[in-house]
Amino acid sequence: MHEYYARMDSHEQEIAILDSISEILGSSLELEDLFGQVMKLLERRLGIRRAALVIQDETIDRLRIAAAIGLNEKEMQLGQYRIGEGITGKVVETGEGRTVADLAAEPEFLDRTNVIGLIPPNEKWSFICVPIKIADKPIGAITITKPYSDGPTLEDNARLLRIISGNIAQALHINQIVKLEKDQWLEQMQRMRENLRSKFRFENIIGTSQAMMDVLATAGQVAASRATVLILGETGTGKELIAKAIHYNSPRRDKPFIRVNCGALTDTLLESELFGHVEGAFTGAVRDKIGRFEAADGGTIFLDEIGTMDAQLQVKLLRVLQEREFERVGDARTVKCDVRVIAATNLDLTEEVRQGNFREDLYYRLNVVTVYLPSLRNRRADIPLLVDHFLDKYNAENNRNVRKVSRELMNTLMRYPWPGNVRELENAIERAVVLGHTDEFTEDLLPMNIRMFVQQGRDKLQAETIESLARKLSEQAIEEYGMREGEVWDLVVGEIEKQLISKALERNGGVKTRSADFLGINRNTLNKKVKDYNIDASD
């Protein structure tokens, strides 16, 4: 290398050095590595003994050595300066470089890194310090120490170092941008994790019915373990929501949560999706691909609609659960994985096992802890809470204010059987918010199938005349009280009288005089009946 440079004149040597430095600076984003390579090049070319990259550290309000050659870790830690302190501090303060021919004779040189003691007797070492500027603002400096040769050579070295400083400044600026973007990305990821943890806290899941309390109690207990969980429930009951709550409340919360819908893919595609494949494993496999189990390593994989899985895949899944290992499609190498499995289905797996559609050993391996999600019609007490929650959610998303829900409409929502469960209710509320023009949630905003259910109920009620109702009541009374001969009349008529008087009093504000006139009976008779049936009245 020395012979290569010796054949060049000074100008050619500088161009060759700068060309090599450009290649170095374009090879990496690691600042310490880049600086070390550049200075090693200068060490060979210029014979430098020490070099340091000094940058401003706002956390300690000092200049510190970020990278160096010829200095050990302790010496680097000693090399700290305030802005304006010593030669290095003044160079950063003024933005003007400084060249010192004889380092030992310079009173402003602070020698924080103990370099003067290294100078051999009868030898003179020089010191060059040039600023690093970004947008004309000094943010650090480059310093080199080398044996003195002559004045012109020293000036040539200083000029070359100023050019190198500009290149280092660009690399440093790019490094700062990348670091800032990385820090912002990490901060954003942390916020997303915190949001997910907050969103999927068990106490944030809507439901106060006993059925949901049982679900949340079981899920809360199993979250801290690594046990496999099987979630059973009808379509739309919120199986994925519970799976996410288990994951984000577990020790694996910072690792991936990967969802796979086993019923949405063919058997071949599902195998590749779960376990990955190697190039050429099948038609269309143009490159290696990792599977969802590898992607979820350290975290949780949620296998939805597990009951639809092919028998051959069931065998492979059983092996993953038992041995924590698998092979990619078309590969003989074994891949180890640490993944928690949460499976879900709306099928009756015990019946599927009985019919031979699902492996019994896999069923028992999945069924370590089972969570049964109730249908919405079995937790109707939660419907008002869910309605309020979805109204808040979709009003915010659509900048609407649909808030007023009449008692009659809420009764309708409570009576409807909700075959699609919570998902169907959510879709109905979203539709109402999107189509609503006022703050009132009216019946016409409901989907057609719910409105038809309401209308059928009304038609049925309208078709029931007093005569038909009386006939049904008589038939039911005879059927129910037929064994109590001599009591049927009093039991049935007495109940009718009690209900008629109660409704009349309710209609007339509890006033017995008006209620007696309304019913067309004597007031004394009404008083006697009120007393006999223990009915509340105001007078």
Secondary structure, DSSP 8 states (H G I E B T S, - for coil): -HHHHHTS-HHHHHHHHHHHHHHHHTS-S-HHHHHHHHHHHHHHHH--SEEEEEEEETTTTEEEEEEEES--HHHHHH--B-TTSHHHHHHHHH---EEES-GGG-TT---TT--GGGS-TT--EEEEEEEEEETTEEEEEEEEEEE---HHHHHHHHHHHHHHHHHHHHHHHHHHHHHHHHHHHHHHHHHHHHHHHHHT-GGGS---SHHHHHHHHHHHHHHTS---EEEE--TTS-HHHHHHHHHHTSTTTTS-EEEEETTSS-HHHHHHHHHEE-TTSSTT--S-EE-HHHHTTTSEEEEETGGG--HHHHHHHHHHHHHSEEE-BT--SEEE---EEEEEESS-HHHHHHTTSS-HHHHHHHTTEEEE---GGG-GGGHHHHHHHHHHHHHHHHT----EE-HHHHHHHHHS--TTHHHHHHHHHHHHHHH--SSEE-GGGS-HHHHHHHHHHHHHHHH--HHHHHHHHHHHHHHHHTTSTTTHHHHHHHHHHHHHHHHHHHHTTT-HHHHHHHHTS-HHHHHHHHHHTT-----
